[in-house]
């Protein structure tokens, strides 16, 4: 792998950011941080941003007595601010109201207008559609999609719309998409989501409207100024517009994307419509699309009506940045549906961070202070723990988006250290005057703590720097991250204050 390009979905600005947005974004940040110290910072590009067009935005702006642009500027800034609060290290933040984006959207539409489908038909054609349209979803619905006549996601009856629009001939792409997915040319993960996409295709694909006649807040169709481009078509193009398609240096370096991260509610757009658009425009497919599940909060769906939508800024205020990141991603396996038990946050914080990571580092540095005059002993690493094998597994897990499994790897290291301390009893060796044995144990523990600091770096970046610095090492010494014996004899260590104050 020479370069690594990772994207989040761009988030719709109809409301401020919540923990669901933060979940995907923190995971993307963890992966970006890992690959930066594996490949080098200049080889990684992490994109996030905001999706700002469509009738829903125009309506929200009107309710707030603002222009759509004023409304978008305000909410987009809330997303950017929240990501800074969570220490998200995005390399670019794209907005669909950016001129650089709008220009490329128009260029792609022009390419699609000239293109032919695999069956020789025009990719784009004009037609009339009458159907049920949900403003909340910004999409047409079938009767089967509704629950008691209402959109299940927005609990509102869709409007009956009839208008002449431009259409993308998606029905001509069934066989091509099926073949590319089955041969992994379009690689969808996890496997159950790939099966879901294939099942959807087998039910038959319908042509989709890619423009709207009565929505002013959008990018005009370049060849029909009476229409604006459908919000989802516009939004998907962000992944290449941000790189300066088609001739930008970043596009040359980073496309195709290594992974698009997305939640399963936008699976159809990313795993069917986007690949078909790319094929029609003769642009290479992203290498992987990873689709994660939904989560509930204390067993209930997130809902403003229920008042259980969590603002990630509140978590940062309550627990600190690193702890907020940890609490967001440590609840369940990334990729699956799960339940976030908010009521257990204080318990998890104390158990995992204050009493777990914090307590181990404090114990090791306290013993170094007490038994070795706060200096790294002059020894070689001899502990019976296979650090290179742990790094190998961690790397494999990150390649497969197994964030939760890497947290378990970290916890195995912490448990091993606690067991090692209990078994070797440094306090007894000190009383018996066995300084040589004591030095060896302290050296082993300090070296493992150094590795622990680096293992934590993508997830708890500030805590990681603190740990690595306390054991006398440099937090930018990327050449020695995975080496055994990277801690140097005679270097002073600093016990410092507790890493995590108990709640």
Long-range contacts (C-beta under 8 A, 24 or more apart in sequence): 1-35, 1-39, 1-258, 2-39, 2-43, 3-39, 3-43, 3-44, 3-45, 3-253, 3-254, 3-258, 4-32, 4-35, 4-39, 4-43, 4-44, 4-45, 4-258, 5-44, 5-45, 5-47, 5-243, 5-254, 5-255, 5-256, 5-257, 5-258, 5-259, 6-31, 6-32, 6-35, 6-44, 6-45, 6-46, 6-47, 6-257, 6-258, 6-259, 6-261, 7-46, 7-47, 7-48, 7-239, 7-257, 7-259, 7-260, 7-261, 8-47, 8-48, 8-261, 8-262, 9-51, 9-260, 9-261, 9-262, 9-263, 9-266, 9-270, 10-48, 10-49, 10-50, 10-51, 10-94, 10-96, 10-235, 10-238, 11-48, 11-49, 11-50, 11-51, 11-79, 12-50, 12-51, 12-56, 12-57, 13-50, 13-51, 13-52, 13-57, 13-71, 13-72, 13-75, 13-76, 13-79, 14-56, 14-57, 14-60, 14-75, 15-60, 15-75, 15-304, 16-75, 16-78, 16-79, 16-82, 16-311, 17-78, 17-79, 17-82, 17-311, 17-312, 18-302, 18-309, 18-310, 18-311, 18-312, 19-297, 19-302, 19-309, 19-310, 19-311, 19-312, 19-315, 19-328, 19-340, 20-263, 20-295, 20-302, 21-79, 21-82, 21-312, 22-82, 22-86, 22-312, 22-328, 23-292, 23-295, 23-328, 23-329, 24-261, 24-262, 24-263, 24-292, 25-83, 25-86, 25-88, 26-86, 26-88, 26-325, 26-328, 26-329, 27-261, 27-292, 27-329, 27-334, 27-401, 27-403, 28-88, 28-261, 29-86, 29-87, 29-88, 29-89, 29-90, 29-325, 29-458, 30-329, 30-403, 30-458, 30-459, 31-259, 31-398, 31-401, 31-458, 32-89, 32-90, 32-91, 33-89, 33-457, 33-458, 33-461, 34-398, 34-457, 34-458, 35-398, 37-454, 37-457, 37-478, 37-481, 38-395, 40-478, 44-91, 45-91, 45-92, 45-243, 45-250, 45-253, 45-254, 46-89, 46-90, 46-91, 46-92, 47-90, 47-91, 47-92, 47-93, 47-94, 47-238, 47-239, 47-242, 48-79, 48-83, 48-88, 48-90, 48-92, 48-93, 48-94, 49-92, 49-93, 49-94, 49-95, 49-96, 49-238, 49-242, 50-75, 50-76, 50-79, 50-93, 50-94, 50-95, 50-96, 51-96, 51-231, 51-234, 51-235, 51-238, 52-76, 52-95, 52-96, 52-97, 53-96, 53-97, 53-217, 53-218, 53-219, 53-228, 53-229, 53-231, 53-234, 53-235, 54-138, 54-215, 54-217, 54-218, 54-231, 55-135, 55-138, 55-212, 55-215, 55-217, 56-135, 56-136, 56-138, 57-217, 58-215, 58-216, 58-217, 59-135, 61-217, 68-217, 69-97, 72-97, 81-313, 82-311, 82-312, 82-313, 85-312, 85-313, 85-316, 85-321, 86-312, 86-316, 86-321, 86-324, 86-325, 87-321, 87-322, 87-325, 87-461, 87-462, 92-242, 94-238, 94-241, 94-242, 96-219, 96-234, 96-235, 96-238, 98-241, 100-241, 100-242, 100-244, 101-237, 101-238, 101-241, 101-242, 102-219, 103-241, 104-237, 104-240, 104-241, 104-245, 105-219, 105-229, 105-233, 105-234, 105-237, 105-241, 106-219, 106-220, 106-222, 107-245, 107-246, 108-237, 108-240, 108-245, 108-277, 108-281, 109-210, 109-221, 109-222, 109-223, 109-229, 109-233, 110-222, 110-223, 111-280, 111-281, 111-282, 112-168, 112-277, 112-280, 112-281, 113-223, 115-280, 115-281, 115-282, 117-169, 117-172, 117-173, 117-280, 118-172, 118-173, 118-175, 118-176, 119-172, 121-169, 121-172, 122-169, 123-168, 123-169, 123-280, 124-166, 124-167, 124-168, 124-169, 124-210, 125-166, 125-167, 125-169, 126-164, 126-165, 126-166, 126-167, 127-164, 127-165, 127-167, 127-207, 128-162, 128-163, 128-164, 128-165, 129-161, 129-162, 129-163, 129-165, 129-167, 129-209, 130-160, 130-161, 130-162, 131-160, 131-161, 131-162, 132-158, 132-159, 132-160, 132-161, 133-158, 133-159, 133-160, 133-161, 134-158, 134-159, 135-159, 138-230, 138-231, 138-232, 139-232, 140-209, 153-265, 163-212, 163-213, 163-214, 164-213, 165-209, 165-210, 165-211, 165-212, 165-213, 165-227, 165-230, 166-209, 166-210, 166-211, 166-221, 166-224, 166-227, 167-207, 167-208, 167-209, 167-210, 168-207, 168-208, 168-210, 168-233, 168-273, 168-276, 168-277, 168-280, 169-207, 170-205, 170-206, 170-207, 170-208, 170-272, 170-273, 170-276, 171-204, 171-205, 171-206, 171-207, 173-205, 173-276, 173-279, 174-201, 174-204, 174-205, 176-276, 176-279, 177-201, 177-205, 177-272, 177-275, 177-276, 178-202, 180-275, 180-285, 181-271, 185-285, 186-271, 186-275, 186-285, 186-289, 187-287, 187-288, 187-289, 188-271, 188-288, 188-289, 188-291, 189-288, 189-289, 189-290, 189-291, 189-335, 189-400, 189-401, 190-290, 190-291, 190-335, 193-264, 193-267, 193-271, 193-291, 196-264, 196-267, 197-267, 197-268, 197-271, 197-272, 200-268, 200-272, 201-272, 205-272, 208-273, 232-269, 232-273, 233-273, 233-277, 236-269, 236-270, 236-273, 236-274, 236-277, 237-277, 239-286, 240-283, 245-283, 255-283, 255-284, 256-284, 256-285, 256-286, 256-287, 257-286, 257-287, 258-286, 258-287, 258-288, 259-286, 259-287, 259-288, 259-289, 259-290, 259-401, 260-286, 260-288, 260-289, 260-290, 261-290, 261-292, 262-289, 262-290, 262-291, 262-292, 263-291, 263-292, 263-293, 263-294, 264-291, 264-292, 264-293, 264-294, 265-294, 267-291, 290-335, 290-401, 291-335, 292-334, 292-335, 292-336, 293-335, 293-336, 293-337, 293-338, 294-337, 295-331, 295-332, 295-337, 295-338, 295-339, 295-340, 296-338, 296-339, 296-340, 297-339, 297-340, 297-342, 298-339, 298-340, 298-341, 298-342, 298-343, 299-339, 308-342, 310-342, 315-345, 318-345, 319-345, 319-349, 319-503, 320-500, 321-462, 322-459, 322-460, 322-461, 322-462, 322-463, 323-349, 323-353, 323-500, 325-459, 325-460, 326-352, 326-353, 326-459, 326-460, 329-403, 329-404, 329-407, 329-459, 330-404, 330-407, 332-404, 333-402, 333-404, 333-405, 334-401, 334-402, 334-403, 334-404, 335-401, 346-503, 349-500, 349-503, 350-502, 350-503, 352-411, 353-499, 353-500, 354-498, 354-499, 354-500, 354-501, 354-502, 354-503, 355-502, 356-411, 356-414, 357-414, 357-452, 357-456, 357-460, 357-463, 357-499, 357-500, 358-498, 358-499, 358-500, 360-414, 360-417, 360-418, 360-449, 360-452, 361-449, 361-452, 361-467, 361-470, 361-499, 362-495, 362-498, 362-499, 363-421, 364-417, 364-421, 364-442, 364-445, 364-446, 364-449, 365-449, 365-470, 365-471, 365-493, 365-494, 365-495, 365-496, 366-495, 367-421, 367-426, 367-442, 367-445, 368-442, 368-446, 368-493, 368-495, 369-493, 369-495, 370-430, 371-426, 371-430, 371-435, 371-438, 371-442, 372-438, 372-439, 372-442, 374-492, 374-493, 374-494, 374-495, 375-490, 375-491, 375-492, 375-493, 376-443, 376-446, 376-471, 376-472, 376-487, 376-488, 376-489, 376-490, 376-491, 376-493, 377-439, 377-440, 377-442, 377-443, 377-489, 378-439, 378-489, 378-490, 379-439, 379-440, 379-443, 379-444, 379-489, 380-443, 380-485, 381-443, 381-444, 381-447, 381-484, 381-485, 382-440, 382-444, 383-420, 383-444, 383-445, 383-447, 383-448, 385-413, 385-416, 385-420, 385-448, 387-448, 387-451, 387-482, 387-484, 388-482, 388-484, 390-451, 390-455, 391-451, 391-482, 394-455, 398-458, 403-459, 406-455, 406-459, 407-459, 409-455, 410-452, 410-455, 410-456, 410-459, 413-448, 413-451, 413-452, 413-455, 414-452, 416-448, 417-445, 417-448, 417-449, 417-452, 420-444, 420-445, 421-445, 443-487, 443-489, 446-471, 446-487, 446-493, 447-484, 447-485, 447-486, 447-487, 450-486, 450-487, 451-482, 454-481, 454-482, 463-499, 463-500, 466-496, 466-499, 467-499, 469-494, 470-494, 470-495, 470-496
